[in-house]
Amino acid sequence: MRKGIHPDNYRLVAFKDMSNDDVFITKSTAETKETLEVDGVEYPLVKLEISRSSHPFYTGKSKLIDTAGRIDKFKSKYAKFKKQAVKEEE
């Protein structure tokens, strides 16, 4: 293998799924400023919105996660187009 092409900061990192609080530990070079203690050992922490434990493809369950009212904002933003379409039909 070629020397000098691999990162120096390859270490164990805790990844936390914020939708269901699942934590898994794997090796990574991801930069992070936060840490998490797991079984008495402190690991760098990377927060995830979705992971294998919450993604519908892997779980077989469809789950609607509305963060910060995205669906409501979408509906209110495009409601005016729906009103225009109804007026044009009449």
HUQUI-V891022 format. One record per residue. RES is the residue in three letters. PHI is phi in radians with two decimals (none if undefined). BURIAL is b if it has 24 or more other C-alpha atoms within 12 Angstrom, else e. Layout:
res=RES phi=PHI burial=BURIAL
res=RES phi=PHI burial=BURIAL
This chain:
res=MET phi=none burial=e
res=ARG phi=-1.24 burial=e
res=LYS phi=-1.57 burial=e
res=GLY phi=1.46 burial=e
res=ILE phi=-1.82 burial=e
res=HIS phi=-1.65 burial=e
res=PRO phi=-1.18 burial=e
res=ASP phi=-1.48 burial=e
res=ASN phi=-1.68 burial=e
res=TYR phi=-1.34 burial=e
res=ARG phi=-2.63 burial=e
res=LEU phi=-1.27 burial=e
res=VAL phi=-2.33 burial=b
res=ALA phi=-1.60 burial=b
res=PHE phi=-1.89 burial=b
res=LYS phi=-2.06 burial=b
res=ASP phi=-1.40 burial=e
res=MET phi=-1.30 burial=e
res=SER phi=-1.40 burial=e
res=ASN phi=-2.40 burial=e
res=ASP phi=1.08 burial=e
res=ASP phi=-1.31 burial=e
res=VAL phi=-2.14 burial=b
res=PHE phi=-2.36 burial=b
res=ILE phi=-2.03 burial=b
res=THR phi=-2.64 burial=e
res=LYS phi=-1.41 burial=e
res=SER phi=-2.81 burial=e
res=THR phi=-1.96 burial=e
res=ALA phi=-1.05 burial=e
res=GLU phi=-1.42 burial=e
res=THR phi=-2.71 burial=e
res=LYS phi=-1.88 burial=e
res=GLU phi=-1.67 burial=e
res=THR phi=-2.28 burial=e
res=LEU phi=-2.48 burial=e
res=GLU phi=-1.65 burial=e
res=VAL phi=-2.23 burial=e
res=ASP phi=0.93 burial=e
res=GLY phi=1.40 burial=e
res=VAL phi=-2.01 burial=e
res=GLU phi=-1.64 burial=e
res=TYR phi=-2.11 burial=b
res=PRO phi=-1.09 burial=b
res=LEU phi=-1.98 burial=b
res=VAL phi=-2.09 burial=b
res=LYS phi=-1.60 burial=b
res=LEU phi=-2.07 burial=e
res=GLU phi=-1.35 burial=e
res=ILE phi=-2.61 burial=b
res=SER phi=-2.48 burial=e
res=ARG phi=-1.11 burial=e
res=SER phi=-1.48 burial=b
res=SER phi=-2.20 burial=b
res=HIS phi=-1.30 burial=e
res=PRO phi=-1.01 burial=e
res=PHE phi=-1.10 burial=e
res=TYR phi=-1.52 burial=e
res=THR phi=-1.54 burial=e
res=GLY phi=1.38 burial=e
res=LYS phi=-2.06 burial=e
res=SER phi=-1.60 burial=e
res=LYS phi=-2.27 burial=e
res=LEU phi=-1.67 burial=e
res=ILE phi=-2.00 burial=e
res=ASP phi=-1.80 burial=e
res=THR phi=-1.65 burial=e
res=ALA phi=1.07 burial=e
res=GLY phi=1.14 burial=e
res=ARG phi=-1.07 burial=e
res=ILE phi=-1.18 burial=e
res=ASP phi=-1.09 burial=e
res=LYS phi=-1.12 burial=e
res=PHE phi=-1.11 burial=e
res=LYS phi=-1.09 burial=e
res=SER phi=-1.21 burial=e
res=LYS phi=-1.18 burial=e
res=TYR phi=-1.77 burial=e
res=ALA phi=-1.13 burial=e
res=LYS phi=-1.12 burial=e
res=PHE phi=-1.22 burial=e
res=LYS phi=-1.16 burial=e
res=LYS phi=-1.12 burial=e
res=GLN phi=-1.13 burial=e
res=ALA phi=-1.14 burial=e
res=VAL phi=-1.18 burial=e
res=LYS phi=-1.14 burial=e
res=GLU phi=-1.18 burial=e
res=GLU phi=-1.21 burial=e
res=GLU phi=-1.33 burial=e
